Amino acid sequence: MLFIASDDLRPQLGCYGHAKIKSPNIDKLASQGLRFDRAYCQQAVCAPTRASLLTGTRPDTTRVYDLQTPLNTVRPDLVSIPHHFRKHGYETISLGKIYHHETEDPLGWSAPPWRVRGGRGDDYWRYLDPVSLIGVRQNDAALRAAYERDLKSGKKVAPSRFGRGAAFEVFLPEAVSGDLSNEIRSGGEPGGHERILFVDDEELVVQLGEKMLKSLGYEVTSRYGSVEALDTVRVEPRKYDLVITDMTMPDMTGLRLAEQIHGMRPELPVILCTGYSEFVNEAVVGQYGIRCFMTKPYSRADLAAAVRRALDTRRAP
């Protein structure tokens, strides 16, 4: 299903009988569907109208009346159209301005919403090769997120050329300390001997996470993707005491992985790790039964405290 939202588009189009407006493409699209001649905005402001349309409720129900109030801050219980589709197995992707605030429906999207940030609107399309543009799949979400992260951090992002790739300039801070392994072995952080499944699609993150957890005394099994991790839990659902997973991964997000795992073991604690705290917060992860989330990058002390807290508050099976 394709949903197109356009700001300030009045029905002065050829398909609505306007004599001077030439709009052959949208006229052709309209001729294949149902045209509403008496459809009205719920409120003459962008945010309330979008929230109303996407939830099927009036502004008096959403309690969104202005441009400053995201929907999820006043009515996080409302199930939107994209959230309904996603709950029933569909993949939902948000490109451009769907809600007024891109973070106001965090449960509605299979991947963090993408939106142009200052600059030209074709930046994103030049960043992807034509093969990726054929269908916006969930594994493209990691590319979109990486692009957005690079822009926010001030890194130079070069346009792609099909078949040739893209060039990036990355500046890393100079190391001020010596051996990282000494730092990992030091400290008085709480540890344990439980069995932990660690999931991330980045090899270096997996290696470092595994090293830190083992230094705390835990028995660690690592997997380099959500599908592989889910298969591992299916084979031995009672083997693990805790799952630590990344949020944005190919094939399945960390939130979806947590849903699938809790379908087999509702009491198994899950910690979600993310670099996109605007999209994921305590309120969101709580609805998925996730004990806590950590924002990347995290320290050994942060990891130790989160793991111990999640393990010590386990529910009885």
C-alpha positions in Angstrom: 0.0 0.0 0.0 1.3 3.5 -0.9 0.3 6.5 1.1 1.2 9.9 -0.2 0.9 13.0 2.0 1.3 16.5 0.6 1.3 19.7 2.7 -1.1 22.5 1.7 -2.4 20.7 -1.4 -5.8 22.1 -2.2 -8.2 20.2 -4.5 -7.4 22.6 -7.4 -6.5 19.7 -9.8 -7.6 18.4 -13.1 -9.2 15.4 -11.4 -11.4 17.8 -9.4 -12.5 19.6 -12.6 -10.2 22.7 -12.4 -10.0 24.1 -15.9 -6.6 25.8 -15.7 -4.6 23.2 -13.6 -2.8 20.6 -15.7 -2.0 17.6 -13.5 -2.0 14.5 -15.8 -0.2 12.2 -13.4 -2.3 12.6 -10.4 -5.4 12.7 -12.6 -4.4 9.3 -14.0 -3.9 8.0 -10.4 -7.3 9.4 -9.3 -9.1 7.8 -12.3 -8.0 4.4 -10.9 -9.3 4.9 -7.4 -12.0 6.6 -5.4 -12.2 10.4 -5.3 -13.7 12.0 -2.2 -15.5 15.3 -3.1 -16.5 16.1 0.5 -13.5 15.3 2.6 -12.4 18.0 5.1 -9.4 18.7 7.2 -10.1 18.1 10.9 -8.2 21.2 11.8 -6.4 23.9 9.8 -3.0 23.0 11.2 -0.6 20.4 9.9 0.2 18.3 13.0 -3.4 17.8 14.3 -4.7 17.0 10.8 -2.1 14.4 10.2 -2.5 12.8 13.6 -6.3 12.7 13.1 -6.0 11.2 9.6 -3.5 8.5 10.6 -5.4 7.4 13.7 -9.0 7.8 12.4 -9.9 9.9 15.4 -10.7 13.6 15.9 -8.4 16.2 17.5 -10.6 16.2 20.6 -9.6 12.5 20.9 -5.9 12.8 19.9 -5.6 16.0 22.0 -3.2 17.4 19.4 -4.3 20.9 18.6 -1.0 22.7 17.6 2.4 22.1 16.0 4.3 21.6 19.2 2.5 18.5 20.6 3.6 15.1 19.3 0.9 12.5 19.3 2.8 9.9 21.4 3.2 12.5 24.2 -0.5 12.8 24.9 -2.1 9.6 23.5 0.6 6.8 23.2 -2.3 4.3 23.5 -3.8 5.1 20.1 -3.2 2.6 17.4 -2.4 4.3 14.1 -2.9 3.0 10.6 0.9 2.1 10.1 1.0 0.6 13.6 -2.0 -1.6 12.8 -0.4 -2.8 9.6 2.9 -3.5 11.3 1.3 -5.5 14.0 -0.2 -7.7 11.4 3.0 -8.6 9.7 3.4 -5.8 7.2 6.6 -3.8 6.8 6.0 -0.1 7.2 8.4 2.6 6.0 8.1 6.4 6.4 9.9 8.5 3.8 9.6 12.3 4.1 6.9 14.1 6.1 4.1 11.7 7.1 3.6 13.0 10.7 4.5 16.5 11.6 7.0 15.1 14.1 8.9 12.2 12.8 9.1 10.5 16.2 5.5 10.7 17.3 4.5 7.2 16.2 7.5 5.0 17.1 5.5 1.8 17.2 4.2 2.4 13.7 7.3 1.9 11.7 9.6 -1.1 11.0 12.6 1.2 10.7 13.4 4.8 12.0 11.6 7.3 9.8 13.7 9.2 7.3 13.3 12.8 6.5 15.3 15.5 4.7 17.2 17.7 7.1 18.0 21.1 5.7 19.6 20.8 2.3 18.2 19.5 -0.9 15.5 16.9 -1.0 17.3 14.6 -3.4 20.2 13.9 -1.1 18.8 10.6 0.0 18.0 9.3 -3.5 21.6 10.2 -4.6 22.9 8.2 -1.6 21.2 5.0 -2.7 22.0 3.1 -5.9 19.2 2.3 -8.4 18.9 -1.3 -7.3 18.0 -0.1 -3.7 15.4 2.3 -5.2 13.4 -0.6 -6.8 11.9 -1.4 -3.4 12.6 0.2 -0.1 13.3 -2.8 2.1 14.0 -2.9 5.8 17.7 -3.7 5.2 17.9 -0.3 3.5 17.0 1.3 6.8 20.5 0.8 8.1 21.9 2.8 5.1 19.4 5.6 5.7 20.2 5.7 9.4 23.9 5.7 8.7 23.5 8.6 6.3 21.4 10.6 8.8 23.9 9.9 11.5 26.8 11.1 9.3 24.9 14.4 8.5 24.2 15.0 12.2 27.8 14.5 13.2 29.1 16.9 10.6 30.9 14.3 8.5 31.2 14.9 4.8 28.8 12.8 2.8 29.6 12.3 -0.9 27.0 11.4 -3.4 27.0 7.8 -4.7 27.6 6.7 -8.2 26.1 3.5 -9.3 28.7 0.8 -9.5 31.4 3.0 -7.9 30.2 3.5 -4.3 30.6 6.6 -2.2 33.5 8.4 -0.4 33.5 9.5 3.2 35.8 11.5 5.4 35.8 10.2 8.9 37.6 11.9 11.7 38.3 10.0 14.9 39.5 11.4 18.2 43.1 10.6 19.1 43.4 7.9 21.8 44.6 9.2 25.1 45.0 5.9 26.9 46.9 2.8 26.1 45.7 -0.8 26.4 41.9 -1.2 26.3 42.1 -4.7 27.7 43.5 -3.3 31.0 40.5 -0.9 31.2 38.1 -3.8 30.6 39.6 -5.9 33.3 39.7 -3.1 35.8 36.8 -1.7 37.8 34.4 -2.9 40.5 31.3 -3.3 38.3 28.8 -6.0 39.3 29.1 -9.2 37.4 27.6 -12.7 37.4 27.7 -16.2 35.8 24.4 -16.2 33.8 24.2 -17.1 30.2 23.7 -14.2 27.8 22.8 -14.1 24.1 24.5 -11.0 22.5 23.1 -9.9 19.1 24.5 -7.2 16.7 25.2 -7.1 13.0 28.4 -5.2 13.4 31.4 -7.5 14.0 33.4 -5.0 16.1 30.5 -4.3 18.4 29.9 -8.0 18.9 33.6 -8.6 19.7 33.8 -5.7 22.2 30.5 -6.6 23.8 31.4 -10.2 24.2 34.8 -9.2 25.7 33.2 -6.9 28.2 30.6 -9.4 29.3 33.1 -12.2 29.7 35.3 -10.0 31.8 32.3 -9.6 34.1 32.1 -13.4 34.5 29.1 -14.1 32.1 28.8 -16.9 29.7 28.3 -15.3 26.3 26.9 -16.6 23.0 27.1 -14.1 20.1 25.1 -13.9 16.9 25.6 -11.5 14.0 21.9 -10.9 13.1 18.4 -11.1 14.3 17.2 -14.0 12.2 20.2 -16.1 13.4 19.6 -15.1 17.0 15.9 -16.0 16.7 16.8 -19.5 15.3 19.2 -19.9 18.2 16.5 -19.2 20.8 14.1 -21.5 19.0 16.5 -24.4 19.2 17.1 -24.0 23.0 14.5 -21.6 24.4 15.5 -22.3 28.0 19.2 -21.9 27.6 19.6 -18.2 28.0 19.0 -15.9 31.0 19.2 -12.6 29.1 19.2 -11.3 25.5 21.1 -8.1 24.5 20.2 -6.9 21.0 20.8 -4.0 18.7 17.8 -2.1 17.3 18.6 -1.5 13.6 19.6 -4.7 11.8 18.8 -6.3 8.4 15.7 -8.5 8.1 14.3 -7.8 11.6 14.6 -4.9 14.1 15.5 -5.5 17.7 11.9 -4.6 18.7 10.5 -7.3 16.4 13.1 -9.8 17.6 12.0 -9.1 21.2 8.4 -9.7 20.2 9.3 -13.0 18.6 11.4 -14.1 21.6 8.7 -13.2 24.1 6.2 -15.3 22.1 8.3 -18.3 23.1 9.5 -17.1 26.5 7.6 -14.1 27.9 9.7 -13.9 31.0 13.1 -13.8 29.2 14.6 -10.3 29.8 15.8 -8.3 26.8 18.0 -5.3 26.7 17.8 -3.1 23.6 20.8 -1.1 22.3 20.3 1.8 20.0 22.1 4.8 18.6 18.7 6.5 17.8 17.3 7.6 21.2 14.8 9.9 19.5 13.0 6.9 18.0 13.3 4.6 21.0 12.8 5.4 24.6 11.7 3.8 27.9 8.0 4.2 27.1 8.4 2.5 23.7 10.5 -0.5 24.8 8.3 -1.0 27.8 5.4 -1.8 25.4 7.5 -4.6 24.0 8.3 -6.1 27.4 11.9 -5.0 27.1 13.5 -4.3 30.5 15.7 -1.4 29.5 17.6 0.1 26.6 21.1 1.5 26.3 22.2 4.3 24.0 25.3 3.6 22.0 28.1 4.0 22.6 28.0 2.6 26.2 30.7 2.0 28.7 31.6 -1.2 30.5 30.1 0.2 33.7 26.8 1.1 31.8 26.6 -2.5 30.4 27.4 -4.1 33.8 24.7 -2.1 35.5 22.0 -2.7 32.9 22.7 -6.4 32.7 22.6 -6.8 36.5 19.4 -4.8 36.7 17.6 -6.8 34.0 18.7 -10.1 35.5 17.7 -9.2 39.1 14.2 -8.1 38.0 13.4 -11.3 36.1 9.8 -12.5 36.2 9.0 -16.0 37.2 8.3 -18.2 34.1 
